[in-house]
């Protein structure tokens, strides 16, 4: 685009938008990729939100980008939900400017998980699958164990998600809940959380 008058309002507006676009494109301190970022980067991002380094406009932009994408695989959705949940653990509940758009993004992502349960069930399932390993032996017997990189924060969040399921989802989650409780009882880090019979 060419401008004859560099002092014109039109040019100033164009230049400001151009600079903002470039700045936002390379502003890595305020951007997060919930699919590709490490858990350490996720926690660092949460700390920046808490300190005010990342404002509510940037927060909205990040979560709107997630909701603008038309398709995610179930695996991508599960991983992103887990990472968003991790930030929610570290960002104060009172920060509705973060908690609201992040929850909306999680519910959007949960639509891509075809589990037969509600969106809240899919959120719980995402945490379950990222924190608990499921394996089969040669006879088809299923075994559950914590992943080697299990996070205490996410186990607490999973516990809360299991506690808040509606009746229909409780039926779907009965086996998951039982296995989760058995794992909690066997691991001293999480034993205080075990309470279901």
Secondary structure, DSSP 4 states (H G I P E B T S, - for coil): ---S-TTSHHHHHHHHHHHHHHHHHH-GGG---TTTS-HHHHHHHHHHHHHTSS-HHHHHHHHHHHHH-----HHHHHHHHHHHHHHHHHS-TT-HHHHHHHHHHHHHHHTT--SSS-HHHHHHHHHHHHHEEEEE-TT--EEEEE-TT--HHHHHHHHHHHHT--HHHHHHHHHHHHHHHHHHHH-TTTGGG----
